[in-house]
Amino acid sequence: MKPPLLPATWLAGYIADLPTPLDDRDRLDLVAFAKLCARQVDAGASAIVVGETAGEASTLTPVEHESLLRVAVDVAHGRLRVIAGAGSNSTSQAIALTRRAEQAGADAVLSVVPYYNRPMQAGIHAHFQAIAAATALPIILHDVPSRTNRELADDTLVQLAESKPFIGLRDATGDVTRAMRLQSRLPAGFRLLSGDDVTAFAFIANAGDGCISMISNLAPELCRAIFANCRQGRLQSARYLQDRLAPLTALLSREGPAALKYALCLLGLMSPSTRLPMVELADAAKAEVARALAEIGDDEPASAAAGGRQVPRQTL
């Protein structure tokens, strides 16, 4: 039996939003996916996210989604938590995804504000409460207005956080002041994580608890060092490391899963294949990714920036 979920100890730091590897016939490459999961275990991550934004969730069938989760749970073997993307703009479909995630052994679900149909705040509240009533899993809310065209208002978040199933928020609004603004209104233990790598450092420095991140797929130990330095008050050191990641972070933000997959391909970890309507990067963008990745892996000493701990080249 797994130990009880304690958000204060595991829902924090940089948590990788894993991509979904595909082969040249558009099928899941579960061997490559298992390696991505194992890489996060080896890096000491507290959790991973499966089948969400970076995982091209909207293109996955329920069977594919469940297959990914079962691989992640098997590889994790209790050493980190598996968070399943389980969002939909249909409440019944979100419930079905959540229940499948629970059956597959996930530790929590990440549930996005309903997209496209633009519900009012009362509808958003009712949507999440219906999901909570259908599962025993903890729920992390996902607020990403650029994709949903509806925000999760502060008041709605505070109301939901009063219910035990809701344990955290992935905030992809880019509002770096939100954690500090909400801290006093939320229950102790409710975690606030950035969902935007570009502004994650500022979010964490302003009372945030971490980031659900694409860049941590590529540099998990550097991300861990950034978070540790922030927590220990060494903001200059954290900023130095963040600046090293900035060019690649900007590319991931602009080109999304395609850039992430190409970078991981350059590291020999997976194919760059995407699933329509996503396509692979153009040659110019590939060259940009290669240059940015090489800059992170240079031999410039980083021990001072990591609080006296050497950040080795192989952390990429």
C-alpha positions in Angstrom: 0.0 0.0 0.0 1.3 3.5 -0.9 1.9 5.9 1.9 -0.8 8.6 2.3 -0.6 11.6 0.1 0.9 14.6 1.8 0.9 17.6 -0.5 3.3 19.5 1.7 6.0 16.9 1.0 5.4 15.9 -2.6 3.4 18.5 -4.5 6.3 21.0 -4.7 9.4 21.8 -6.8 9.6 21.2 -10.5 7.3 18.5 -11.8 7.8 17.4 -15.4 4.8 17.5 -17.8 5.9 14.4 -19.8 5.5 14.3 -23.6 4.0 11.3 -25.3 6.6 9.4 -27.5 5.3 8.1 -30.8 6.9 5.8 -33.4 7.0 6.3 -37.2 3.5 4.6 -37.4 1.9 7.0 -35.0 1.7 4.4 -32.2 2.7 5.0 -28.6 6.4 4.2 -27.9 6.0 2.9 -24.4 9.7 1.8 -24.1 10.8 5.4 -24.7 8.1 6.7 -22.3 9.3 4.3 -19.6 12.8 5.8 -20.0 11.4 9.4 -19.6 9.7 8.3 -16.4 12.8 6.6 -15.1 14.8 9.7 -15.8 12.6 11.7 -13.5 12.9 9.0 -10.8 16.7 9.1 -11.1 16.7 12.9 -10.9 14.8 12.8 -7.5 11.6 14.3 -8.8 8.6 14.2 -6.4 6.0 13.6 -9.2 5.4 13.5 -12.9 2.4 14.5 -15.0 1.1 12.1 -17.7 -1.2 12.8 -20.5 -1.6 16.5 -20.2 -0.5 19.6 -22.2 3.0 18.4 -23.2 1.6 14.9 -23.7 -0.8 16.1 -26.5 -3.7 14.9 -24.4 -6.4 16.0 -26.8 -5.1 13.5 -29.4 -4.9 10.5 -27.1 -7.6 7.8 -27.0 -8.7 6.7 -23.6 -6.9 3.3 -24.1 -3.7 5.1 -25.0 -4.0 7.4 -22.0 -4.5 4.5 -19.7 -1.5 2.6 -21.2 0.7 5.6 -20.5 -0.5 5.8 -16.9 0.1 2.1 -16.3 3.7 2.4 -17.6 4.3 5.4 -15.4 2.9 3.8 -12.3 4.9 0.7 -12.9 8.2 2.6 -13.4 7.5 4.9 -10.4 6.9 2.0 -8.1 6.0 4.4 -5.3 9.2 6.4 -5.7 7.4 9.4 -7.1 3.7 10.4 -7.6 1.9 10.0 -10.9 -0.5 12.8 -11.7 -2.9 12.0 -14.6 -4.1 14.6 -16.9 -7.9 14.0 -16.8 -9.5 17.2 -18.1 -12.3 17.7 -20.6 -14.8 20.3 -21.5 -17.5 17.6 -21.0 -18.0 16.9 -17.3 -19.1 13.3 -18.0 -15.9 12.7 -20.0 -13.7 14.3 -17.4 -15.3 12.0 -14.8 -14.7 9.0 -17.0 -11.1 9.9 -17.5 -10.6 10.5 -13.8 -12.1 7.1 -13.0 -9.8 5.4 -15.5 -6.9 7.1 -14.0 -7.8 5.9 -10.6 -8.2 2.3 -11.9 -4.7 2.6 -13.5 -3.1 3.5 -10.2 -2.6 7.3 -10.5 -2.0 9.2 -7.3 -3.8 12.3 -8.3 -5.5 14.0 -11.3 -4.9 17.3 -13.0 -8.2 18.7 -14.2 -8.4 21.8 -16.5 -11.0 24.5 -16.6 -13.5 23.4 -19.3 -12.5 24.8 -22.6 -14.4 26.0 -25.7 -17.9 26.1 -24.2 -17.0 29.0 -21.9 -18.9 28.2 -18.7 -19.7 30.8 -16.1 -17.9 30.6 -12.8 -20.9 28.7 -11.2 -20.6 26.1 -14.0 -16.8 25.8 -13.5 -17.4 25.3 -9.7 -20.1 22.7 -10.4 -17.9 20.9 -13.0 -15.1 20.4 -10.5 -17.4 19.4 -7.7 -19.0 16.7 -9.8 -15.5 15.3 -10.6 -14.6 15.3 -6.9 -17.8 13.4 -6.1 -16.9 10.7 -8.5 -13.4 9.8 -7.3 -11.3 9.2 -4.2 -8.2 10.8 -5.9 -6.9 14.2 -5.0 -7.5 16.8 -7.6 -5.1 19.5 -8.8 -6.9 22.3 -10.7 -5.5 23.7 -13.9 -6.1 27.3 -14.9 -4.8 28.2 -18.4 -7.0 31.0 -19.8 -4.9 31.2 -23.0 -6.3 27.7 -23.9 -9.7 27.7 -22.2 -10.8 31.2 -22.8 -12.2 31.2 -19.3 -10.2 31.9 -16.1 -10.6 30.2 -12.8 -11.5 33.2 -10.7 -9.8 33.7 -7.3 -13.1 33.5 -5.5 -14.0 30.2 -7.3 -10.6 28.7 -6.5 -11.0 29.7 -2.8 -14.4 28.0 -2.7 -13.2 24.8 -4.2 -10.1 24.7 -2.0 -12.4 24.5 1.0 -13.3 20.9 -0.2 -10.7 18.3 0.8 -10.3 16.7 -2.6 -8.7 19.8 -4.1 -5.1 20.0 -3.1 -3.5 22.4 -5.5 -3.5 24.7 -8.5 -1.4 24.7 -11.7 -1.5 28.3 -12.6 -0.7 29.0 -16.2 -2.0 32.6 -16.2 1.5 34.1 -16.1 0.4 36.2 -13.0 3.5 36.0 -10.8 1.7 37.7 -7.9 -1.1 35.3 -7.6 0.5 32.9 -5.1 1.3 35.8 -2.7 -2.2 37.3 -3.2 -4.0 34.0 -2.5 -1.8 32.5 0.2 -3.8 33.9 3.2 -7.1 32.9 1.6 -6.3 29.2 1.1 -6.1 26.2 3.5 -2.7 25.2 4.9 -1.2 22.6 2.6 -3.0 23.8 -0.6 -0.2 24.1 -3.1 0.2 26.8 -5.8 2.4 25.8 -8.7 3.2 27.7 -11.9 2.2 26.1 -15.2 4.3 28.6 -17.2 8.1 27.9 -17.4 8.8 31.5 -18.6 7.5 33.1 -15.4 8.0 30.2 -13.0 11.1 31.6 -11.3 9.2 34.8 -10.4 6.1 32.8 -9.3 8.2 30.7 -7.0 10.1 33.7 -5.6 6.7 35.2 -4.8 5.5 32.4 -2.5 4.8 29.8 -5.2 5.4 26.1 -4.4 6.9 25.0 -7.7 6.2 24.5 -11.3 4.5 21.9 -13.5 7.0 22.2 -16.3 8.2 21.3 -19.8 11.8 22.4 -19.3 12.3 20.0 -16.4 12.0 17.1 -18.9 15.3 18.4 -20.3 17.2 19.7 -17.3 15.6 18.1 -14.2 18.6 18.6 -11.9 19.1 22.2 -12.9 15.5 22.8 -12.2 15.8 21.1 -8.9 18.8 23.4 -8.1 16.8 26.5 -9.1 14.0 25.5 -6.7 16.4 24.7 -3.9 18.2 28.0 -4.2 14.8 29.8 -4.2 13.7 28.0 -1.0 17.0 28.8 0.7 16.8 32.5 -0.2 19.7 32.4 -2.7 17.7 34.2 -5.4 20.8 35.5 -7.2 22.1 31.9 -7.6 18.6 30.7 -8.7 18.4 33.5 -11.2 21.8 32.6 -12.7 20.6 29.1 -13.3 17.3 30.3 -14.6 19.0 32.5 -17.1 20.9 29.5 -18.5 17.6 27.9 -19.2 15.9 31.0 -20.6 16.6 30.6 -24.3 15.4 27.0 -24.4 12.4 27.8 -22.1 11.3 30.5 -24.6 11.5 28.1 -27.5 9.4 25.5 -25.6 6.8 28.2 -24.8 6.6 29.2 -28.4 6.8 25.8 -30.1 5.3 23.6 -27.4 5.5 19.8 -27.5 7.2 19.8 -30.9 10.2 21.6 -29.6 10.3 19.5 -26.4 10.2 16.3 -28.4 13.0 17.5 -30.8 15.2 18.4 -27.9 14.6 15.0 -26.3 15.4 13.4 -29.6 18.8 15.3 -29.7 19.4 13.7 -26.3 18.7 10.3 -27.7 15.6 9.7 -25.6 12.7 9.6 -28.1 11.5 10.3 -31.6 10.5 13.9 -32.5 7.3 12.6 -34.0 4.1 14.5 -33.1 0.5 13.8 -33.8 -1.7 15.9 -36.0 -2.6 18.7 -35.8 0.8 19.2 -34.3 3.7 18.8 -36.8 7.5 18.5 -36.3 9.6 21.7 -36.2 10.8 23.4 -39.3 14.6 23.2 -39.9 15.2 26.8 -38.7 13.4 26.1 -35.4 15.3 22.8 -35.0 18.6 24.7 -35.3 17.4 27.1 -32.6 16.6 24.3 -30.3 19.9 22.6 -30.9 21.8 25.8 -30.1 19.8 26.5 -26.9 20.3 22.9 -25.7 24.0 23.1 -26.4 24.3 26.3 -24.3 22.8 24.6 -21.3 25.3 21.7 -21.6 28.4 23.9 -21.9 31.3 23.5 -19.4 30.8 26.8 -17.7 31.2 26.2 -13.9 28.0 26.4 -12.1 28.9 25.2 -8.6 28.7 28.7 -7.1 25.2 29.2 -8.6 24.1 25.9 -7.2 25.0 26.8 -3.6 28.4 25.2 -3.7 27.1 22.0 -5.4 28.5 21.2 -8.8 25.9 21.0 -11.5 27.3 18.4 -13.9 27.0 18.5 -17.7 25.1 15.3 -17.7 22.2 16.8 -15.8 20.8 17.5 -19.3 
